[in-house]
Amino acid sequence: MMDERRKAILRVVVEEYIETAQPVGSTHVARAPHVAVSPATVRNDMVALEQEGYLHQPHTSAGRVPTDKGYRFFVDTLVQPGPLDETELQQVGSFFAKAHGALEEMLHDTSRLLSGLTDYASVVVGEPPEDATVRSVQLVGLGARHVLVVAVLSNGAVTKAHLELADEIGEGRLAAATAHLSRWLIGRPLSDLPPVPPSGDSLVDAADAAAVSALRSAAQRPDPEQVFVGGASRMAAAFDAVDSVRRVLGILEQQYVVVGLLRDVLDRGLSVAIGGEHGVESLLECSVVVAPYEVEGEVAGAIGVLGPTRMHYPKALAAVAMVSQRLGRRLSDDA
């Protein structure tokens, strides 16, 4: 167990290094509130923290910088998320109050919002199209024989198709067709819709059969993974070395790597993966803060930020948590 004094020293080193990107010396740490010991005592404790793997000395006579283990202890033990300031809270509230339109547009705009809040690259990943299930389905009359079928999916996406029926169908039968269709389709993957059993009304059955056929056709159309990256250009300011920026930007262009990274972190029950913890060699100098977002109580995707290991963790954790909650609520309201 680390004693309270060494915890305070480690916290000062991490917070100062996040702010300045410069090794932190014992004299500076000794002046910090809640440390209240001499520089010599701080030096001894920093040596001990280095021996235990929490700090690293870049070169002789330099101060110390945190290691991945030091950042992990900081995140797990020493800090709490945020909070966001009043201006940022208003920015988030205003964004989601006005956010409407297609799912793809909303996810893209959300990635830009998150990047603006944190100054890091942001990633928003929607549910894989093949995994999306039907949340609601409705038949809407457009004319005597023309009908629009609208299916809202678990990932917030909306699938529409126009139908032209052989016979006229009234509003009453459309309502019956919607109810019968909903009974058999809700909760089923769009890619594997079952045949709908007869209802006993030939006009209702014809409308439902046409709707299922149209939705199956929509499911067969190529639908790329929903991945939206915002603020990639901000990474240039977050890293000191050009090579680091180049590697990170290269990874952000590989959507399958980004998707796998976020999902793997979540599958391991983490909200933060630091340095080598996420297993992507090109991102050893990076940390990822990630959270799922839910639509009507079911996980529909994930959002996260990617930045240097010396990222501002309290701010990133607060922003990701807030935006994931508001995105899920917005999509649930639209479902």
C-alpha positions as CSV (number, residue, x, y, z in Angstrom):
1,M,0.0,0.0,0.0
2,M,1.3,3.5,-0.9
3,D,1.3,5.9,2.0
4,E,-0.5,9.2,1.8
5,R,2.6,11.3,1.4
6,R,3.8,9.4,-1.6
7,K,0.3,9.5,-3.1
8,A,0.4,13.3,-2.8
9,I,3.8,13.5,-4.4
10,L,2.8,11.2,-7.3
11,R,-0.4,13.3,-7.8
12,V,1.7,16.5,-8.0
13,V,4.1,15.0,-10.5
14,V,1.3,13.7,-12.7
15,E,-0.7,16.9,-12.7
16,E,2.3,19.1,-13.3
17,Y,3.6,16.9,-16.1
18,I,0.2,16.9,-17.8
19,E,0.3,20.7,-17.7
20,T,3.9,21.4,-18.8
21,A,5.2,18.2,-20.5
22,Q,8.4,18.9,-18.5
23,P,10.1,16.6,-15.9
24,V,9.0,17.6,-12.4
25,G,11.7,18.3,-9.8
26,S,11.6,17.7,-6.0
27,T,11.7,21.4,-5.2
28,H,8.6,22.2,-7.1
29,V,6.8,19.2,-5.5
30,A,7.8,20.3,-2.0
31,R,6.1,23.7,-2.6
32,A,2.8,22.0,-3.5
33,P,-0.1,22.1,-1.0
34,H,-0.6,18.9,1.1
35,V,3.0,17.8,0.6
36,A,4.6,19.9,3.4
37,V,7.9,18.2,3.6
38,S,11.5,19.2,2.6
39,P,12.8,18.8,-0.9
40,A,15.2,16.2,0.4
41,T,12.3,14.1,1.7
42,V,10.5,14.5,-1.6
43,R,13.6,13.3,-3.4
44,N,13.8,10.2,-1.3
45,D,10.1,9.4,-1.9
46,M,10.5,10.1,-5.7
47,V,13.4,7.6,-5.8
48,A,11.2,5.1,-4.1
49,L,8.3,5.8,-6.5
50,E,10.8,5.3,-9.4
51,Q,12.0,2.0,-8.0
52,E,8.4,0.8,-7.7
53,G,7.7,1.7,-11.3
54,Y,5.5,4.8,-10.9
55,L,8.0,7.4,-12.0
56,H,10.8,7.6,-14.5
57,Q,13.9,9.9,-14.7
58,P,14.5,10.7,-18.4
59,H,18.2,11.5,-17.7
60,T,20.5,12.2,-14.7
61,S,19.8,15.3,-12.8
62,A,16.4,15.7,-14.5
63,G,13.1,15.6,-12.6
64,R,10.7,12.7,-12.9
65,V,7.9,11.9,-15.3
66,P,5.0,9.4,-14.8
67,T,5.1,5.9,-16.2
68,D,2.0,4.1,-17.5
69,K,1.8,2.5,-14.0
70,G,1.9,6.0,-12.4
71,Y,-0.9,7.2,-14.7
72,R,-2.9,4.1,-13.9
73,F,-2.6,4.7,-10.2
74,F,-3.5,8.3,-10.7
75,V,-6.6,7.4,-12.7
76,D,-7.8,4.6,-10.4
77,T,-7.0,6.1,-7.1
78,L,-6.2,9.8,-7.1
79,V,-8.8,11.6,-9.3
80,Q,-12.4,11.7,-10.2
81,P,-14.1,12.8,-13.5
82,G,-14.5,16.5,-14.1
83,P,-16.7,18.3,-13.7
84,L,-17.2,20.2,-16.9
85,D,-17.4,24.0,-16.4
86,E,-20.6,25.9,-16.9
87,T,-19.8,27.0,-20.5
88,E,-19.0,23.4,-21.5
89,L,-22.2,22.1,-19.9
90,Q,-24.2,24.7,-21.8
91,Q,-22.4,23.8,-25.0
92,V,-23.4,20.1,-24.6
93,G,-26.9,21.0,-23.6
94,S,-27.4,23.3,-26.6
95,F,-25.9,20.8,-29.0
96,F,-28.3,18.0,-28.1
97,A,-31.3,20.3,-27.8
98,K,-30.7,21.1,-31.5
99,A,-29.4,17.7,-32.7
100,H,-31.8,16.2,-35.2
101,G,-31.6,14.5,-38.6
102,A,-30.0,11.3,-39.8
103,L,-28.1,9.1,-37.4
104,E,-24.9,9.4,-39.4
105,E,-25.0,13.2,-39.3
106,M,-25.7,13.1,-35.5
107,L,-22.8,10.8,-34.8
108,H,-20.4,12.8,-37.0
109,D,-21.4,16.0,-35.2
110,T,-21.1,14.3,-31.8
111,S,-17.5,13.4,-32.6
112,R,-16.7,17.0,-33.4
113,L,-18.4,18.1,-30.1
114,L,-16.3,15.7,-28.1
115,S,-13.1,16.8,-29.7
116,G,-13.9,20.4,-29.1
117,L,-14.5,19.7,-25.4
118,T,-11.3,17.8,-24.9
119,D,-8.8,19.0,-27.5
120,Y,-8.1,15.4,-28.4
121,A,-9.1,13.2,-31.3
122,S,-12.5,11.7,-30.7
123,V,-14.2,8.6,-32.1
124,V,-17.9,7.7,-32.2
125,V,-18.7,4.1,-33.2
126,G,-22.2,3.0,-34.1
127,E,-23.5,-0.5,-33.6
128,P,-22.5,-2.9,-36.4
129,P,-25.3,-2.8,-39.0
130,E,-25.6,-6.6,-39.0
131,D,-26.2,-6.6,-35.3
132,A,-28.9,-3.9,-35.3
133,T,-32.4,-5.1,-34.4
134,V,-35.8,-3.7,-35.2
135,R,-36.9,-1.4,-32.4
136,S,-40.2,-0.2,-34.0
137,V,-41.8,-0.5,-37.4
138,Q,-44.7,1.4,-38.9
139,L,-46.6,1.5,-42.2
140,V,-47.7,5.0,-43.2
141,G,-50.2,5.6,-46.0
142,L,-49.1,7.9,-48.8
143,G,-52.0,7.3,-51.1
144,A,-54.6,4.7,-52.1
145,R,-52.0,2.0,-52.9
146,H,-48.8,3.7,-51.8
147,V,-47.3,3.0,-48.4
148,L,-44.1,3.9,-46.6
149,V,-42.6,1.4,-44.2
150,V,-40.4,2.9,-41.5
151,A,-38.2,0.7,-39.3
152,V,-36.2,2.3,-36.4
153,L,-33.2,0.1,-35.4
154,S,-31.6,-0.5,-32.0
155,N,-28.5,1.6,-33.1
156,G,-30.8,4.6,-33.8
157,A,-30.7,4.2,-37.6
158,V,-33.9,4.6,-39.5
159,T,-34.6,2.4,-42.6
160,K,-37.4,3.5,-45.0
161,A,-38.9,2.0,-48.1
162,H,-41.7,2.9,-50.4
163,L,-44.3,0.2,-51.3
164,E,-46.8,0.0,-54.1
165,L,-49.6,-2.4,-53.2
166,A,-51.8,-4.3,-55.7
167,D,-55.0,-3.2,-53.9
168,E,-56.1,-0.1,-52.1
169,I,-55.7,-0.3,-48.3
170,G,-57.4,2.0,-45.8
171,E,-56.0,3.5,-42.6
172,G,-57.7,0.9,-40.4
173,R,-56.0,-2.0,-42.2
174,L,-52.7,-0.1,-42.2
175,A,-52.9,0.1,-38.5
176,A,-53.7,-3.6,-38.2
177,A,-50.8,-4.4,-40.6
178,T,-48.5,-2.3,-38.4
179,A,-49.6,-4.1,-35.2
180,H,-49.2,-7.5,-36.8
181,L,-45.8,-6.7,-38.3
182,S,-44.6,-5.3,-35.0
183,R,-45.5,-8.5,-33.2
184,W,-43.2,-10.5,-35.4
185,L,-40.4,-8.2,-36.3
186,I,-39.5,-6.2,-33.1
187,G,-36.3,-7.4,-31.6
188,R,-35.2,-9.3,-34.7
189,P,-32.0,-8.4,-36.7
190,L,-32.8,-6.5,-39.8
191,S,-30.5,-9.0,-41.6
192,D,-32.6,-12.0,-40.5
193,L,-36.3,-11.0,-40.6
194,P,-38.7,-14.0,-40.3
195,P,-41.7,-14.5,-42.6
196,V,-44.8,-13.0,-41.0
197,P,-47.6,-15.6,-40.3
198,P,-51.0,-14.9,-41.9
199,S,-53.3,-12.6,-40.0
200,G,-56.5,-13.8,-41.6
201,D,-56.9,-10.6,-43.6
202,S,-55.5,-10.8,-47.1
203,L,-54.9,-7.0,-47.5
204,V,-53.1,-6.9,-44.2
205,D,-51.0,-9.9,-45.2
206,A,-50.1,-8.4,-48.6
207,A,-49.0,-5.2,-47.0
208,D,-46.9,-7.0,-44.4
209,A,-45.3,-9.3,-47.0
210,A,-44.3,-6.3,-49.1
211,A,-42.9,-4.5,-46.1
212,V,-40.8,-7.5,-45.0
213,S,-39.5,-7.9,-48.6
214,A,-38.5,-4.2,-48.8
215,L,-36.8,-4.3,-45.4
216,R,-34.8,-7.4,-46.3
217,S,-33.7,-5.7,-49.5
218,A,-32.5,-2.7,-47.5
219,A,-30.6,-5.0,-45.2
220,Q,-28.7,-6.5,-48.1
221,R,-27.4,-3.2,-49.3
222,P,-23.7,-2.5,-48.4
223,D,-23.6,-0.5,-45.2
224,P,-20.1,0.5,-44.0
225,E,-19.2,0.4,-40.3
226,Q,-20.3,3.6,-38.7
227,V,-17.1,5.2,-37.5
228,F,-16.7,9.0,-37.1
229,V,-13.4,10.6,-36.1
230,G,-13.3,14.2,-35.0
231,G,-10.4,16.5,-34.3
232,A,-7.6,14.4,-35.8
233,S,-5.8,17.6,-36.6
234,R,-5.7,18.4,-32.9
235,M,-3.3,15.6,-32.3
236,A,-0.5,17.6,-33.8
237,A,-0.6,19.9,-30.7
238,A,-0.9,17.1,-28.3
239,F,2.4,15.4,-29.1
240,D,5.9,16.7,-29.0
241,A,7.4,14.5,-31.8
242,V,6.3,14.6,-35.4
243,D,6.8,10.8,-35.7
244,S,4.3,10.3,-32.9
245,V,1.7,12.5,-34.7
246,R,2.3,10.6,-37.9
247,R,1.7,7.2,-36.3
248,V,-1.4,8.3,-34.5
249,L,-3.0,9.9,-37.6
250,G,-2.1,6.7,-39.5
251,I,-4.0,4.6,-37.0
252,L,-7.0,6.9,-37.0
253,E,-7.3,6.3,-40.8
254,Q,-7.7,2.6,-40.2
255,Q,-11.3,2.3,-39.1
256,Y,-11.1,-1.4,-38.3
257,V,-8.3,-0.8,-35.8
258,V,-10.1,2.1,-34.1
259,V,-13.3,0.1,-33.8
260,G,-11.5,-2.9,-32.4
261,L,-9.6,-0.7,-30.0
262,L,-12.7,0.8,-28.4
263,R,-14.6,-2.4,-28.3
264,D,-11.7,-4.3,-26.8
265,V,-11.3,-1.7,-24.0
266,L,-15.0,-1.9,-23.2
267,D,-15.0,-5.7,-23.3
268,R,-12.3,-5.7,-20.6
269,G,-14.5,-3.5,-18.4
270,L,-12.3,-0.5,-18.6
271,S,-13.1,3.2,-19.1
272,V,-9.4,4.1,-19.6
273,A,-6.6,2.2,-21.3
274,I,-3.1,3.7,-20.9
275,G,-0.1,3.2,-23.1
276,G,0.6,-0.5,-23.7
277,E,-2.7,-1.5,-21.9
278,H,-4.7,-1.3,-25.1
279,G,-2.3,-3.5,-27.1
280,V,-1.9,-1.3,-30.2
281,E,1.9,-1.0,-30.7
282,S,1.6,2.2,-32.7
283,L,-0.3,3.9,-29.9
284,L,2.1,3.2,-27.0
285,E,2.3,6.9,-26.3
286,C,-1.5,7.2,-26.2
287,S,-4.3,6.7,-23.8
288,V,-8.0,6.0,-24.6
289,V,-11.0,7.1,-22.6
290,V,-14.1,5.3,-23.7
291,A,-17.8,4.8,-22.7
292,P,-20.7,3.0,-24.3
293,Y,-23.9,4.8,-25.2
294,E,-27.3,3.2,-24.8
295,V,-30.5,3.5,-26.7
296,E,-33.5,2.6,-24.6
297,G,-31.4,0.7,-22.2
298,E,-29.4,-1.3,-24.8
299,V,-25.8,-0.6,-25.8
300,A,-25.8,0.9,-29.3
301,G,-22.2,2.0,-29.7
302,A,-19.3,3.6,-28.1
303,I,-17.6,7.0,-27.9
304,G,-14.1,7.8,-26.9
305,V,-11.1,10.2,-27.0
306,L,-7.6,9.4,-28.0
307,G,-4.8,11.5,-26.7
308,P,-1.3,11.3,-25.3
309,T,-0.7,9.4,-22.0
310,R,-0.3,12.8,-20.3
311,M,-3.9,13.7,-21.2
312,H,-6.1,15.6,-18.8
313,Y,-7.9,12.5,-17.4
314,P,-10.5,14.2,-15.2
315,K,-11.6,16.4,-18.1
316,A,-11.6,13.6,-20.6
317,L,-13.5,11.2,-18.3
318,A,-16.1,13.9,-17.6
319,A,-16.6,14.8,-21.2
320,V,-16.9,11.2,-22.5
321,A,-19.4,10.3,-19.7
322,M,-21.5,13.4,-20.3
323,V,-21.6,13.1,-24.1
324,S,-22.3,9.3,-24.0
325,Q,-25.3,9.9,-21.7
326,R,-26.7,12.7,-23.7
327,L,-26.2,11.0,-27.0
328,G,-28.0,7.9,-25.8
329,R,-30.8,10.0,-24.4
330,R,-31.2,11.9,-27.7
331,L,-31.3,8.7,-29.7
332,S,-33.8,7.1,-27.3
333,D,-36.1,10.1,-27.6
334,D,-36.0,9.7,-31.4
335,A,-36.6,6.0,-31.3
